[in-house]
Amino acid sequence: MIILLYENGNLLDKIMKCLIVDDDPLICDLLEHFCSKINEIEGVTTTVSGFESINLINNSSFDLIFLDYNLPDITGRDILDLNPNSAVIMITSNKDFAIDSYNYPKIVDYLVKPIDFPRFYRGFLRAKEFISTSQKSPVKENRLFIKEGGKLVKIKLKEVAYFKSEANYISIVFKDKKILTLMALKDLEPKLPDFFQRVHRSYIINLNMIDVIHTGALEINKDHVPVSQRYGPELLRKIQLLN
């Protein structure tokens, strides 16, 4: 999430939300300290776990990710392959990765350990330029990686019938199976393409999967899904656009 600040009608610097992913807590502390010196950075999250970073990326919106290449549970390359919608600065001890980084357009720079502030700041300026020139409304992907148990699973969103809130989890319902993942609907909703619609505080449905619409409810794969008065008008509007 980028917050735009205005003063007397003039656009000021963008306030950025950052994620630091490194298995070395000292590196995390150092990068967080460097971030605290930059006024445009506000809201820094750190993690030493690659798998936890996936949950954070899925559940939040980050403008800039500082990403360790060598993580014990999942590599930085694996996380890059998930294509997080953020500018990325790689943190690595491997100088050779600089060549490989050109395969990933979202990598704006790479920092080789040990890291000093002047080099860190040059990387930040590259990220700032990348963010300011990137598309204002990024295209939402048609696939999503979610954590199921101890593994990451890619789901094709067009095959999802609906999402249902289950306490602190989401049940992802397909025609022939269900997947349970630790996530909140409010965090999932902004990541979904336009063919998904919130119809109830506990349900987000795939508009293309609707079989029948009743008063206050609909059917998908013979499942009964409630439709609240709050979301009913928007559901009907989108249905009309599909016809």
ZINOR-V611188 format. One record per residue. N is the residue number from 0. RES is the residue in one letter. SS is DSSP state (hx for helix, st for strand, lp for the rest). PHI is phi in whole degrees, 0 to 359 (NA if undefined). D_FIRST is the distance of its C-alpha to the first C-alpha in Angstrom with 1 decimal. Layout:
n | res | ss | phi | d_first
N | RES | SS | PHI | D_FIRST
N | RES | SS | PHI | D_FIRST
This chain:
n | res | ss | phi | d_first
0 | M | lp | NA | 0.0
1 | I | lp | 253 | 3.8
2 | I | st | 260 | 6.5
3 | L | st | 263 | 9.8
4 | L | st | 254 | 12.9
5 | Y | st | 238 | 16.3
6 | E | st | 219 | 19.8
7 | N | lp | 55 | 22.9
8 | G | lp | 84 | 21.2
9 | N | st | 259 | 20.0
10 | L | st | 284 | 16.5
11 | L | st | 264 | 15.8
12 | D | st | 295 | 13.7
13 | K | st | 281 | 10.0
14 | I | st | 264 | 8.6
15 | M | st | 254 | 7.0
16 | K | st | 254 | 6.4
17 | C | st | 239 | 9.4
18 | L | st | 237 | 11.7
19 | I | st | 247 | 15.5
20 | V | st | 237 | 17.9
21 | D | lp | 204 | 21.6
22 | D | lp | 283 | 24.7
23 | D | lp | 260 | 26.1
24 | P | hx | 302 | 25.0
25 | L | hx | 292 | 26.4
26 | I | hx | 294 | 24.1
27 | C | hx | 302 | 21.1
28 | D | hx | 297 | 22.4
29 | L | hx | 296 | 23.1
30 | L | hx | 295 | 19.7
31 | E | hx | 296 | 18.2
32 | H | hx | 296 | 20.8
33 | F | hx | 299 | 20.1
34 | C | hx | 299 | 16.4
35 | S | hx | 293 | 17.8
36 | K | lp | 276 | 19.8
37 | I | lp | 249 | 16.9
38 | N | lp | 298 | 15.7
39 | E | lp | 287 | 12.5
40 | I | st | 262 | 11.4
41 | E | st | 218 | 10.7
42 | G | st | 95 | 10.2
43 | V | st | 247 | 12.1
44 | T | st | 248 | 13.2
45 | T | st | 237 | 16.5
46 | T | st | 208 | 18.7
47 | V | lp | 260 | 22.1
48 | S | lp | 244 | 22.1
49 | G | hx | 295 | 21.1
50 | F | hx | 295 | 21.4
51 | E | hx | 294 | 19.2
52 | S | hx | 297 | 16.5
53 | I | hx | 297 | 16.8
54 | N | hx | 298 | 16.3
55 | L | hx | 295 | 13.2
56 | I | hx | 295 | 11.7
57 | N | hx | 289 | 13.0
58 | N | hx | 261 | 12.0
59 | S | lp | 221 | 8.4
60 | S | lp | 241 | 5.4
61 | F | lp | 246 | 5.9
62 | D | lp | 279 | 6.1
63 | L | st | 220 | 9.7
64 | I | st | 240 | 12.3
65 | F | st | 266 | 15.8
66 | L | st | 237 | 18.0
67 | D | st | 289 | 21.7
68 | Y | lp | 286 | 23.9
69 | N | lp | 255 | 26.6
70 | L | lp | 246 | 25.6
71 | P | lp | 287 | 28.4
72 | D | lp | 260 | 27.1
73 | I | lp | 203 | 25.2
74 | T | lp | 279 | 24.9
75 | G | hx | 301 | 22.0
76 | R | hx | 299 | 23.3
77 | D | hx | 299 | 23.0
78 | I | hx | 292 | 19.3
79 | L | hx | 298 | 19.0
80 | D | hx | 293 | 21.1
81 | L | lp | 284 | 18.6
82 | N | lp | 58 | 16.5
83 | P | lp | 299 | 13.0
84 | N | lp | 277 | 10.4
85 | S | lp | 209 | 9.7
86 | A | st | 289 | 11.9
87 | V | st | 231 | 14.6
88 | I | st | 247 | 17.2
89 | M | st | 279 | 20.1
90 | I | st | 248 | 22.2
91 | T | st | 210 | 25.7
92 | S | lp | 260 | 29.4
93 | N | lp | 259 | 30.3
94 | K | lp | 295 | 30.8
95 | D | lp | 292 | 31.8
96 | F | hx | 293 | 28.3
97 | A | hx | 303 | 27.5
98 | I | hx | 291 | 29.5
99 | D | hx | 296 | 27.9
100 | S | hx | 296 | 24.4
101 | Y | hx | 292 | 25.2
102 | N | hx | 283 | 25.0
103 | Y | lp | 236 | 21.2
104 | P | lp | 300 | 19.6
105 | K | lp | 281 | 16.2
106 | I | st | 283 | 18.1
107 | V | st | 264 | 18.1
108 | D | st | 191 | 20.4
109 | Y | st | 222 | 22.3
110 | L | st | 245 | 23.7
111 | V | st | 265 | 27.1
112 | K | lp | 293 | 28.1
113 | P | lp | 286 | 29.2
114 | I | lp | 250 | 26.3
115 | D | lp | 248 | 26.8
116 | F | hx | 294 | 24.5
117 | P | hx | 303 | 25.6
118 | R | hx | 291 | 24.8
119 | F | hx | 301 | 21.5
120 | Y | hx | 293 | 20.6
121 | R | hx | 297 | 21.8
122 | G | hx | 296 | 19.5
123 | F | hx | 299 | 16.5
124 | L | hx | 297 | 17.8
125 | R | hx | 294 | 18.0
126 | A | hx | 295 | 14.4
127 | K | hx | 299 | 13.4
128 | E | hx | 294 | 15.8
129 | F | hx | 299 | 14.7
130 | I | hx | 295 | 11.0
131 | S | hx | 291 | 12.7
132 | T | hx | 258 | 15.2
133 | S | lp | 284 | 13.4
134 | Q | lp | 299 | 13.3
135 | K | lp | 290 | 11.2
136 | S | lp | 238 | 11.5
137 | P | lp | 300 | 11.8
138 | V | lp | 289 | 14.8
139 | K | lp | 286 | 14.6
140 | E | lp | 283 | 17.1
141 | N | lp | 263 | 20.4
142 | R | st | 214 | 20.5
143 | L | st | 213 | 18.7
144 | F | st | 265 | 19.8
145 | I | st | 233 | 20.4
146 | K | st | 265 | 22.4
147 | E | st | 238 | 25.9
148 | G | lp | 66 | 28.0
149 | G | lp | 257 | 28.0
150 | K | st | 226 | 27.0
151 | L | st | 261 | 24.2
152 | V | st | 237 | 25.0
153 | K | st | 273 | 23.8
154 | I | st | 243 | 24.0
155 | K | st | 271 | 24.5
156 | L | hx | 296 | 22.7
157 | K | hx | 293 | 25.5
158 | E | hx | 267 | 27.9
159 | V | lp | 280 | 26.1
160 | A | lp | 281 | 28.0
161 | Y | st | 195 | 25.7
162 | F | st | 250 | 23.5
163 | K | st | 233 | 25.0
164 | S | st | 287 | 23.7
165 | E | st | 230 | 26.2
166 | A | lp | 59 | 25.5
167 | N | lp | 271 | 22.9
168 | Y | st | 243 | 23.2
169 | I | st | 239 | 22.8
170 | S | st | 267 | 25.9
171 | I | st | 261 | 25.3
172 | V | st | 254 | 28.4
173 | F | lp | 253 | 30.0
174 | K | lp | 296 | 33.5
175 | D | lp | 234 | 35.3
176 | K | lp | 199 | 33.1
177 | K | st | 225 | 30.4
178 | I | st | 233 | 27.8
179 | L | st | 251 | 26.4
180 | T | st | 223 | 23.2
181 | L | st | 280 | 21.4
182 | M | lp | 189 | 18.3
183 | A | lp | 247 | 17.4
184 | L | hx | 300 | 17.4
185 | K | hx | 295 | 14.5
186 | D | hx | 275 | 12.3
187 | L | hx | 285 | 14.3
188 | E | hx | 307 | 14.4
189 | P | lp | 294 | 11.1
190 | K | lp | 273 | 12.3
191 | L | lp | 267 | 15.7
192 | P | lp | 294 | 17.6
193 | D | lp | 290 | 19.2
194 | F | lp | 278 | 22.4
195 | F | st | 255 | 21.1
196 | Q | st | 217 | 21.4
197 | R | st | 288 | 21.1
198 | V | st | 241 | 24.8
199 | H | st | 196 | 25.0
200 | R | lp | 299 | 23.1
201 | S | lp | 249 | 24.2
202 | Y | st | 222 | 24.2
203 | I | st | 235 | 22.1
204 | I | st | 244 | 24.7
205 | N | st | 275 | 25.2
206 | L | hx | 301 | 26.8
207 | N | hx | 284 | 29.0
208 | M | hx | 259 | 30.5
209 | I | lp | 291 | 31.9
210 | D | lp | 261 | 35.7
211 | V | st | 217 | 36.7
212 | I | st | 244 | 35.2
213 | H | st | 253 | 37.1
214 | T | lp | 287 | 36.8
215 | G | lp | 80 | 34.1
216 | A | st | 194 | 33.7
217 | L | st | 212 | 33.4
218 | E | st | 238 | 34.8
219 | I | st | 227 | 33.2
220 | N | lp | 52 | 35.6
221 | K | lp | 70 | 37.9
222 | D | st | 273 | 35.2
223 | H | st | 270 | 34.9
224 | V | st | 242 | 31.4
225 | P | st | 289 | 31.2
226 | V | lp | 238 | 29.6
227 | S | lp | 278 | 28.8
228 | Q | hx | 300 | 29.6
229 | R | hx | 298 | 26.1
230 | Y | hx | 258 | 24.9
231 | G | hx | 303 | 28.3
232 | P | hx | 301 | 28.2
233 | E | hx | 292 | 24.9
234 | L | hx | 300 | 26.5
235 | L | hx | 296 | 29.6
236 | R | hx | 298 | 27.9
237 | K | hx | 290 | 26.1
238 | I | hx | 298 | 29.4
239 | Q | hx | 296 | 31.2
240 | L | hx | 291 | 28.9
241 | L | hx | 287 | 29.7
242 | N | lp | 284 | 33.4
